[in-house]
Structure formats: structure tokens, C-alpha cells
């Protein structure tokens, strides 16, 4: 482990919401920094001008804050101000820095201007492939005098800056914190581009320059970045800069063990937030996608993870995103909340669904959430349960038609409604509801589904759903009679 001050970074491209794979990279860097007493930096890789937006940047920062992954340096929520001594923290504002480093590589003969056209590059590539060779660039401009190349640029001829790699006949060895020794033959890459013809730097070049100047000590990132490491090591070596320590974490896979994609459902933190997952549950779940608790615990807090986090427990093999397990884990977090806290988190979802409920009656609210708590896996589940309590949403569903056609249905509902009318008070306990149901059974002779399903249709409009003994104590006599009348009227 490096003896330098621990400084790690998360460097997203602001092209949309924060993906769970990116969230895991951010989380592991955050945990490592907090465990080691280091610093967690947010850096924005926005040189892809066509796709990067300020709106996306704010979305990413909002997702990170929702998860509780607060950074020590980087842009702030307004997208304009920054904190930290190593800025700017947006690559689009660091172009002069990249140009200065590129100029240094040109001066010391580690890079050169290349004026090959796309057509020439393709012809050369096809030729090398036909000869069974690596289709690397072999540029006639590699050994041009720098001043001569600059005169070509002044004349208006477009050129890129390429790194010289052809003479590096050796293996580069990476002691990866997750994967152990990884060996890269230098001929895996040819003379690669540092600056495009329009002056924009490429990813690998920016990454090295930023990591060095921001004094990044450790780079924990996804396995898909492993092929980039050779180019980056070459640039570090050419500039005589110290390498950071690298750790390449496993890919996040879907149930088919393919790289996770949107086609299988939610993939962004924002989507999981909208679906009613708690950030604590999502963090707990994502932590285990490539890391294991030393006591094999499945439920643990962020604070506990910070105390225990160690890169030695990161796994190199792919981690499967099990949505069923995530939902189970979220349900455990929901049940651990107090009734008051769970109601506060559920209420916004109910209001967003335009449910008409007695929100101001906190006793009813806390009692109702206590009833539904053990059945909820996400906050959105609350919408399903509470919809059954909203008279304005009550309707007789098509699947109730068979029950309504049964001969005993009308007499069962008529008797049930009469017993509701004579009940003293506006509310029912579970025991009172079950007693009324038993009296209906005795008076009508109906039993089994002929008894239960007509009453269920009268309460929720369909023959299957939430248990009535759970719902009825949360409803008023007025509401139940109104619904029963509506169903009886449909029978006429």
C-alpha cells in the first residue's frame, strides 16, 4: 500500500443519471478514502462535448448525494462553484493543462504530430491485417522535426498528436490491487492519439494528467478500464511521473451473466429511487457486488462498512445483480424504520399518485403504515395498498364479473350491508369485521368462496388482493357502505 496521502477519485462523464455500476465505483472509492482517513474527489470527464451537459452533471451529483457519498473536492451542487486546491475539476476547463503536457511530450521526443488522413489509415490497417500483423499505425511523420510539423499545422493541414510506442519493446507489469500481477506486452498498442486534430484530448491522456496533478494515490475502477492501463502506464513513464496504485473491480452482470443493461429494468440510481428503494438499502446491496463482509453479514450500515472496508476483500469475478435479493434487502430496511419515519418516506409517493387519504390524521397514518409495513418491499408498494383505501379510486374490475354472476352474491352482499348499517361507530376492529362475516355465513348459508369473494369485491372491487381483515380496520363504515351499494346497484 502506498505511503502517500490517500487520495481517490470518481470521474463520471455527465451524460445521464448515475448508473449502478458507476455508483459502485464511487462507493468503493468513498469507503476506501474514509477507512484510510483520505480524500474522495469528484472529477468530471466532460470532454465529449456533444454528449455532456450541465443538467446531467447535476443529475449525477444529486444521485451521489442521495446515496450519501459526499465528496471532499470537486464541483458543487450548483454546477458552477468548486471546492479543493487542485481544480478545475471539469476536464473541459483544463484544456490548457493538457496542451502544456502534450507540448512537453513533443519536445522530449515522446510524441509527434501525425498528418495521416482517415483514408490512409484505413488502407494501412487493411494491409497489415492481410499480412497477419497487428493493425497498428506506422506513421511516416513519426520522426519529423517538431518545427517542420508545426509549420504544416500553420499552413492549415490538420494533424493529431500521437504517442510514440513502437520503440518500447518490453512488457509492462501492473500489480493490480484486485487481480494481482497483470502483464501487458508493449506491442498490444500502436502509436495512439493524445490530442485530436481539433485540439481535444483523448480519455487516456486526460486521465493520466489529471490523476498526476491531483495527486491521486489509488485508482479503483471497473474491469472494463483494464485495457486502458497500458497506454496510461506508458504516459506516466514518458513523463517520469509516479504511478498510482490500480485496482480493477469486477463487472456488474445481469441474471444472464451479461453486462448489466437497461433492457432488464432499472439500471440508474434515480430509477431505483423512483421505484421506492431506500439509499441505505441500495448502498448495502451494491457494496456486496464485489466485496464481502468479513463475518459474511448481509445487512450492515455504511458506517460499519467504512470501519471494515479493505481492498483485499474485493473480488475479481463478475458480480450478478440479483433484483430479487435487492428487493428483499430493501424490505428489511423498511421494516427497521419507525412507523413515523416510514410514513414520512411513503407519503410523497401516495400524494404523487393523487390518492385522497386523511393525511392530516397522523394516528390513522401511523396505524395504517404499521399494518402495511410487513407487506412492503419498496415504498411504491404503499401506493398499491393505499389505493384500496381511496374511495375515488374504487371501481368494479372486470375480473369480478364471474363472482357477481353467482347466485348467492346478491343475498350475501345485502345481508353484509345491513349488518354494516347497524354497527355502532364509524370504524371496525379486525375481530368485529370477522364477526360480521361469520353472521352473514350463518344467515345466508354461504361459505367458502361464495361468502368471501363477494365481500372482497364489495371492498376492493376484485375477488383477489390484500386481505380484508387488514384493510377494513383502516376504513370507515360510510366508505364500506358506499362501495357495497355501488356493487349491489351493478347487480340490478
C-alpha positions in Angstrom: 0.0 0.0 0.0 1.3 3.4 -0.9 2.6 5.6 2.0 1.3 8.8 0.3 -1.7 10.6 1.4 -4.7 8.6 0.3 -6.5 10.5 -2.5 -9.0 8.7 -4.7 -11.4 9.9 -7.3 -14.7 9.2 -9.0 -14.7 10.6 -12.5 -18.0 10.2 -14.3 -19.0 11.5 -17.7 -22.1 13.8 -17.3 -24.2 12.1 -20.0 -27.2 11.0 -17.8 -28.1 9.6 -14.4 -25.7 7.7 -12.3 -25.6 4.0 -13.3 -25.4 1.4 -10.5 -22.0 0.3 -11.9 -20.7 3.8 -11.6 -22.3 4.1 -8.1 -20.4 1.0 -7.0 -17.1 2.5 -8.2 -17.9 5.7 -6.4 -18.9 3.8 -3.3 -15.7 1.7 -3.2 -13.5 4.8 -3.6 -15.5 6.6 -0.9 -15.2 3.7 1.5 -11.5 3.3 0.9 -10.9 7.1 1.5 -13.0 7.1 4.6 -11.4 4.0 6.0 -7.9 5.3 5.4 -8.5 8.9 6.5 -8.0 10.0 2.9 -9.8 12.3 0.5 -12.5 11.5 -2.0 -12.5 13.7 -5.2 -15.2 14.1 -7.7 -13.8 14.9 -11.2 -15.9 15.4 -14.3 -14.8 13.9 -17.6 -16.8 16.1 -20.0 -14.5 16.4 -23.0 -17.2 14.6 -25.0 -18.9 18.0 -25.7 -21.6 16.5 -27.9 -23.0 14.3 -25.0 -22.0 16.1 -21.8 -24.5 18.5 -20.3 -24.8 20.6 -17.1 -28.2 19.0 -16.5 -26.6 15.5 -16.5 -23.8 16.7 -14.2 -26.4 18.0 -11.7 -28.3 14.6 -12.0 -25.1 12.7 -11.2 -24.3 14.9 -8.2 -27.9 14.6 -7.0 -27.7 10.8 -7.2 -24.4 10.8 -5.2 -25.9 13.0 -2.5 -29.0 10.8 -2.3 -26.7 7.9 -1.7 -24.8 9.8 1.0 -21.5 9.7 -0.9 -20.3 13.3 -0.3 -17.0 14.3 -1.8 -14.2 16.4 -0.3 -13.2 18.1 -3.5 -14.9 18.9 -6.8 -17.8 20.8 -8.3 -20.7 21.7 -6.1 -24.5 21.2 -6.5 -25.0 24.4 -8.4 -22.6 23.1 -11.1 -20.6 26.3 -11.1 -18.6 26.6 -7.9 -15.9 24.2 -6.8 -14.0 23.3 -3.6 -10.5 22.0 -3.5 -6.9 23.1 -4.3 -6.4 21.0 -7.5 -9.1 22.4 -9.8 -10.6 23.0 -12.2 -12.3 19.7 -11.6 -14.1 19.6 -15.0 -11.9 18.4 -17.9 -13.4 20.9 -20.3 -11.9 23.6 -18.2 -8.4 22.0 -18.2 -7.6 22.1 -21.9 -4.6 24.4 -21.5 -3.1 22.0 -19.0 -3.4 19.1 -21.4 -1.9 21.2 -24.2 1.1 22.0 -22.0 1.8 18.4 -21.2 1.4 17.4 -24.8 3.9 20.1 -25.8 6.3 18.7 -23.2 6.0 15.2 -24.7 6.5 16.6 -28.2 9.7 18.5 -27.1 11.3 15.4 -25.4 10.5 13.3 -28.5 7.9 11.0 -26.8 5.1 12.2 -29.1 4.8 13.6 -32.6 2.3 15.3 -35.0 0.8 12.9 -37.4 -0.9 14.1 -40.6 -2.2 10.8 -42.0 -5.8 11.0 -43.3 -8.6 8.6 -42.3 -8.3 7.0 -45.8 -4.6 6.5 -45.5 -5.0 5.0 -42.0 -7.7 2.5 -43.3 -5.6 1.5 -46.3 -2.6 0.8 -43.9 -4.8 -1.1 -41.5 -6.2 -3.4 -44.2 -2.7 -4.0 -45.5 -1.4 -5.0 -42.0 -4.4 -7.3 -41.5 -3.8 -9.0 -44.8 -0.2 -9.6 -43.8 -1.2 -11.1 -40.4 0.3 -8.1 -38.5 -1.2 -6.0 -35.7 -3.0 -3.2 -37.4 -1.1 -0.5 -35.6 -0.3 2.9 -37.1 3.1 3.2 -38.8 3.3 6.9 -39.4 5.7 8.4 -41.9 5.6 11.5 -39.7 7.0 9.9 -36.6 10.5 11.3 -36.9 9.7 14.6 -38.4 11.3 17.6 -36.9 8.9 19.4 -34.5 9.3 22.8 -36.1 8.6 21.3 -39.5 5.4 19.7 -38.2 4.3 23.0 -36.6 4.8 24.7 -40.0 2.5 22.1 -41.5 -0.1 23.0 -38.9 0.2 26.7 -39.6 -0.4 26.0 -43.2 -3.8 24.6 -42.3 -3.0 20.9 -42.5 -4.9 19.0 -39.8 -2.9 16.7 -37.6 -3.2 14.7 -34.4 -0.6 14.3 -31.6 0.4 10.6 -31.3 2.4 9.0 -28.5 5.5 7.1 -29.7 5.2 3.4 -28.7 6.9 1.5 -31.4 10.3 1.6 -29.7 9.0 0.3 -26.4 10.0 -3.4 -26.7 9.1 -4.7 -23.3 6.4 -5.9 -21.0 4.6 -3.5 -18.6 3.7 -5.2 -15.3 0.8 -4.0 -13.3 0.5 -5.2 -9.7 -3.3 -4.8 -9.5 -4.8 -4.5 -6.1 -7.7 -6.8 -7.1 -6.2 -9.0 -9.8 -2.6 -9.4 -8.8 0.1 -9.3 -11.5 -1.2 -8.3 -14.9 1.4 -8.3 -17.8 0.9 -6.0 -20.8 3.2 -6.6 -23.9 4.0 -3.1 -25.3 3.1 -4.2 -28.8 -0.6 -4.5 -27.7 -1.0 -0.9 -28.8 0.4 1.2 -31.6 1.1 4.9 -31.7 -2.0 6.1 -30.0 -3.6 9.6 -30.2 -3.2 12.1 -27.3 -4.8 15.1 -28.9 -7.3 15.0 -31.8 -6.9 17.3 -34.8 -9.3 19.8 -33.2 -7.1 20.0 -30.1 -9.4 18.0 -27.8 -7.5 15.5 -25.6 -8.5 11.8 -25.5 -9.6 9.9 -22.4 -6.3 8.1 -21.5 -4.3 11.3 -21.8 -6.6 13.4 -19.7 -6.9 10.6 -17.1 -3.1 10.4 -16.5 -2.6 14.2 -16.4 -5.5 14.7 -14.0 -4.6 11.8 -11.7 -1.0 13.0 -11.5 -1.7 16.7 -11.0 -4.5 16.0 -8.5 -2.1 13.7 -6.6 -4.4 10.6 -6.9 -2.8 7.8 -4.9 -5.1 4.9 -5.8 -7.4 4.3 -8.8 -10.2 1.9 -8.1 -12.3 1.5 -11.3 -14.2 -1.1 -13.3 -12.6 -4.0 -15.0 -13.6 -2.6 -18.4 -10.9 0.1 -17.9 -8.1 -2.5 -17.6 -7.1 -2.3 -21.3 -6.6 1.4 -20.9 -3.9 0.9 -18.3 -1.1 0.1 -20.7 -1.4 3.4 -22.6 -1.7 5.2 -19.3 1.4 3.5 -17.9 3.3 4.5 -21.0 2.4 8.1 -20.5 3.3 8.0 -16.8 6.7 6.6 -17.7 7.3 9.1 -20.5 6.7 12.0 -18.1 8.7 10.3 -15.3 5.7 10.5 -13.1 5.0 8.0 -10.3 2.2 5.5 -11.0 -0.8 5.5 -8.7 -1.8 2.0 -7.4 -4.5 0.5 -9.6 -7.4 -1.8 -8.7 -9.8 -3.1 -11.3 -13.1 -4.3 -9.8 -15.4 -6.8 -11.4 -18.2 -6.0 -13.8 -21.8 -5.9 -12.7 -23.7 -8.6 -14.5 -27.4 -9.2 -15.0 -29.1 -12.5 -14.3 -27.9 -13.9 -17.7 -24.3 -13.1 -16.6 -24.1 -10.4 -19.3 -23.0 -6.8 -18.6 -25.9 -5.1 -16.9 -28.1 -3.1 -19.3 -31.4 -1.2 -19.3 -33.3 -3.9 -21.1 -33.5 -5.8 -17.9 -35.1 -2.9 -15.9 -33.8 -0.1 -13.8 -30.0 0.5 -14.0 -29.7 4.0 -12.7 -29.8 5.2 -9.1 -32.5 7.7 -10.0 -34.7 4.9 -11.3 -34.3 2.9 -8.1 -35.1 6.0 -6.1 -38.3 6.5 -8.2 -39.2 2.8 -7.6 -39.1 3.4 -3.9 -35.8 1.9 -2.8 -34.0 3.4 0.2 -30.5 4.7 -0.4 -29.2 2.8 2.6 -30.6 -0.5 1.2 -29.2 0.2 -2.3 -25.8 1.0 -0.9 -25.8 -2.1 1.3 -26.7 -4.2 -1.8 -24.2 -2.6 -4.1 -21.4 -3.0 -1.5 -21.8 -6.7 -1.8 -21.4 -6.7 -5.6 -17.7 -7.4 -5.5 -16.9 -7.1 -1.8 -17.6 -9.5 1.1 -18.2 -8.8 4.8 -15.6 -10.5 7.0 -18.4 -12.1 9.0 -20.5 -12.8 5.9 -23.2 -10.5 7.1 -25.7 -9.3 4.6 -27.3 -6.4 6.4 -24.9 -3.7 7.6 -24.7 0.1 7.8 -22.5 2.4 5.8 -20.7 3.3 9.0 -19.9 -0.3 9.7 -18.7 -0.8 6.1 -16.3 2.2 6.4 -14.7 0.6 9.5 -14.3 -2.8 7.8 -13.6 -1.9 4.2 -10.4 -3.3 2.8 -9.4 -3.7 -0.9 -8.1 -7.2 -0.1 -11.7 -8.3 0.1 -12.6 -7.1 -3.4 -13.4 -10.0 -5.7 -12.1 -10.1 -9.3 -15.0 -12.3 -10.6 -18.2 -10.8 -12.0 -21.0 -9.8 -9.6 -24.6 -10.7 -10.5 -27.2 -8.0 -9.8 -29.9 -10.0 -8.2 -33.0 -7.8 -8.3 -35.0 -10.3 -6.1 -32.3 -10.0 -3.4 -32.2 -6.2 -3.7 -36.0 -6.1 -3.1 -35.7 -8.4 -0.1 -32.9 -6.3 1.4 -35.0 -3.1 0.8 -37.9 -4.7 2.7 -35.6 -5.4 5.7 -34.6 -1.7 5.8 -38.2 -0.6 5.5 -39.3 -2.8 8.4 -36.4 -1.4 10.6 -37.9 2.1 10.3 -40.2 3.5 12.9 -43.8 3.9 11.7 -43.4 7.6 11.7 -40.3 7.5 9.6 -41.7 5.0 7.1 -44.9 7.1 6.8 -42.8 10.2 6.0 -41.0 8.3 3.2 -44.1 6.7 1.9 -46.4 9.8 1.9 -44.7 11.6 -1.0 -45.4 8.5 -3.2 -49.1 8.5 -2.2 -49.5 12.2 -2.9 -47.7 11.8 -6.3 -50.3 9.1 -7.1 -53.1 11.6 -6.3 -54.5 9.4 -3.6 -57.3 11.1 -1.5 -56.5 10.0 2.1 -56.7 11.5 5.6 -53.1 12.7 5.6 -53.7 15.1 8.4 -54.8 12.3 10.7 -51.4 11.1 11.9 -52.8 8.5 14.2 -54.5 6.9 11.2 -51.4 7.4 9.1 -49.1 5.7 11.6 -51.6 2.9 12.3 -52.0 2.2 8.6 -48.3 2.1 7.8 -47.8 -0.3 10.8 -50.3 -2.6 9.1 -48.7 -2.4 5.6 -45.1 -2.4 6.8 -44.6 -6.1 6.8 -46.0 -6.4 3.3 -44.0 -3.6 1.7 -40.8 -4.3 -0.3 -40.5 -0.9 -1.8 -42.1 2.5 -1.0 -44.1 2.2 -4.2 -45.8 -0.9 -2.8 -47.5 1.5 -0.4 -49.4 3.1 -3.4 -51.0 -0.3 -4.2 -52.1 -0.8 -0.6 -53.4 2.7 0.0 -55.2 2.9 -3.4 -57.6 0.4 -1.9 -58.4 2.9 0.8 -59.2 5.8 -1.6 -63.0 5.8 -2.4 -62.3 7.9 -5.5 -60.2 5.0 -6.9 -62.8 2.3 -6.2 -64.1 0.5 -9.3 -65.5 -2.8 -10.0 -62.8 -4.7 -12.0 -63.7 -6.9 -15.0 -62.3 -9.9 -13.1 -65.2 -9.5 -10.6 -67.8 -10.4 -13.3 -67.8 -14.1 -12.5 -68.3 -13.5 -8.8 -71.1 -11.0 -9.5 -72.9 -13.7 -11.6 -73.0 -16.2 -8.7 -76.5 -16.9 -7.3 -75.5 -16.3 -3.6 -73.7 -13.0 -4.3 -76.7 -10.6 -4.0 -78.0 -12.1 -0.8 -74.6 -12.2 0.8 -73.9 -8.6 0.0 -77.4 -7.4 1.0 -77.0 -9.1 4.4 -73.5 -7.8 4.8 -74.6 -4.2 4.1 -77.4 -4.4 6.6 -75.0 -5.6 9.3 -72.7 -2.7 8.5 -75.5 -0.2 8.9 -76.4 -1.4 12.4 -72.8 -1.4 13.6 -72.2 1.2 16.2 -69.4 3.6 15.3 -67.6 4.5 12.1 -64.7 2.1 12.4 -64.2 -1.7 12.8 -61.7 -3.8 14.6 -60.4 -6.9 12.9 -62.5 -9.0 15.3 -65.7 -7.0 14.6 -65.2 -7.5 10.8 -64.7 -11.2 11.2 -67.7 -11.5 13.5 -70.0 -9.7 10.9 -68.6 -12.1 8.2 -69.5 -15.1 10.4 -73.0 -13.8 11.0 -73.5 -13.4 7.2 -72.4 -17.0 6.8 -75.0 -18.2 9.3 -77.8 -16.2 7.9 -77.2 -16.9 4.2 -75.8 -20.4 4.4 -73.0 -19.2 2.0 -69.5 -20.4 2.7 -66.0 -20.6 1.2 -65.5 -18.5 -1.9 -69.3 -17.9 -2.2 -69.0 -16.0 1.1 -65.5 -14.4 0.9 -65.2 -13.3 -2.7 -68.5 -11.3 -3.0 -67.4 -9.3 0.2 -63.9 -8.8 -1.2 -65.5 -7.4 -4.4 -67.6 -5.1 -2.3 -64.5 -3.8 -0.5 -61.7 -3.7 -3.2 -63.6 -4.2 -6.5 -62.0 -7.5 -7.3 -62.0 -11.1 -5.9 -58.3 -11.3 -5.1 -55.9 -8.9 -3.4 -55.0 -7.6 0.0 -56.5 -9.4 3.0 -59.7 -7.7 4.1 -59.0 -8.1 7.8 -56.0 -5.8 7.2 -57.9 -3.2 5.1 -61.3 -2.9 6.8 -60.0 -1.6 10.2 -58.5 1.3 8.2 -61.7 2.2 6.5 -64.9 3.9 7.7 -68.4 2.5 7.8 -69.5 5.2 5.4 -66.9 4.1 2.8 -67.8 0.4 3.1 -71.5 1.1 2.7 -70.9 3.3 -0.3 -68.9 0.6 -2.0 -71.4 -2.1 -1.1 -74.2 0.0 -2.6 -72.2 0.5 -5.8 -71.7 -3.2 -6.2 -75.3 -4.1 -5.4 -76.5 -1.5 -7.9 -74.4 -3.2 -10.6 -76.3 -6.4 -9.9 -79.7 -4.8 -10.7 
